[in-house]
Amino acid sequence: MATPFSQQVLKPSNAAKRLGVYLPATPPEFQEKGISRAEIEELEKNPPEWLSELRRNGPHPRPVVAGRLGISISGLTRGGVTEPLTTEQIDELRADPPEWLIRERATQAQVRAEEERAAGRKNTGNTGRA
């Protein structure tokens, strides 16, 4: 018999990913045991102080860093960012963006424009053929 959805247990790494936090920065009890989907929902609804603090100040996992900088995860790698960053570090990069960040933001803007153009073409049924 299948386990009800809310009772399914996620590995700590998947739970951290779902909550948008960096696993090594979470409390040991979070890292050491599986977390049920119901527990994840409760953490999202009523985050404990450690979760609020991590979300506010970090360190943040790469997908969060990339999102806050407006670039891709690959762009982070190309820029040499391989470690999690804190909110303060992210804000410093935003305030005085290095050349690699400016370049990656431009690349990301081009990608988004192309995706929008392709989605528009798909929605109108226009294949671009004459």
URGI-V419934 format. One record per residue. RES is the residue in one small letter. D_CENTER is the distance of its C-alpha to the mean C-alpha in whole Angstrom. Layout:
res:RES d_center:D_CENTER
res:RES d_center:D_CENTER
//
This chain:
res:m d_center:34
res:a d_center:30
res:t d_center:28
res:p d_center:27
res:f d_center:24
res:s d_center:23
res:q d_center:25
res:q d_center:23
res:v d_center:21
res:l d_center:18
res:k d_center:18
res:p d_center:16
res:s d_center:13
res:n d_center:12
res:a d_center:13
res:a d_center:11
res:k d_center:8
res:r d_center:9
res:l d_center:9
res:g d_center:6
res:v d_center:8
res:y d_center:10
res:l d_center:13
res:p d_center:16
res:a d_center:15
res:t d_center:16
res:p d_center:20
res:p d_center:22
res:e d_center:23
res:f d_center:19
res:q d_center:19
res:e d_center:22
res:k d_center:22
res:g d_center:21
res:i d_center:19
res:s d_center:21
res:r d_center:19
res:a d_center:21
res:e d_center:20
res:i d_center:17
res:e d_center:18
res:e d_center:20
res:l d_center:17
res:e d_center:15
res:k d_center:19
res:n d_center:20
res:p d_center:18
res:p d_center:20
res:e d_center:20
res:w d_center:18
res:l d_center:15
res:s d_center:16
res:e d_center:16
res:l d_center:13
res:r d_center:11
res:r d_center:14
res:n d_center:14
res:g d_center:12
res:p d_center:12
res:h d_center:8
res:p d_center:7
res:r d_center:6
res:p d_center:3
res:v d_center:3
res:v d_center:7
res:a d_center:7
res:g d_center:6
res:r d_center:9
res:l d_center:11
res:g d_center:11
res:i d_center:11
res:s d_center:10
res:i d_center:9
res:s d_center:13
res:g d_center:14
res:l d_center:12
res:t d_center:15
res:r d_center:17
res:g d_center:17
res:g d_center:18
res:v d_center:15
res:t d_center:14
res:e d_center:14
res:p d_center:11
res:l d_center:12
res:t d_center:13
res:t d_center:13
res:e d_center:17
res:q d_center:16
res:i d_center:14
res:d d_center:16
res:e d_center:19
res:l d_center:17
res:r d_center:17
res:a d_center:21
res:d d_center:22
res:p d_center:20
res:p d_center:21
res:e d_center:23
res:w d_center:20
res:l d_center:17
res:i d_center:20
res:r d_center:20
res:e d_center:17
res:r d_center:16
res:a d_center:20
res:t d_center:19
res:q d_center:15
res:a d_center:18
res:q d_center:20
res:v d_center:18
res:r d_center:17
res:a d_center:21
res:e d_center:22
res:e d_center:20
res:e d_center:21
res:r d_center:25
res:a d_center:24
res:a d_center:23
res:g d_center:26
res:r d_center:28
res:k d_center:27
res:n d_center:28
res:t d_center:31
res:g d_center:33
res:n d_center:33
res:t d_center:33
res:g d_center:34
res:r d_center:37
res:a d_center:41
//
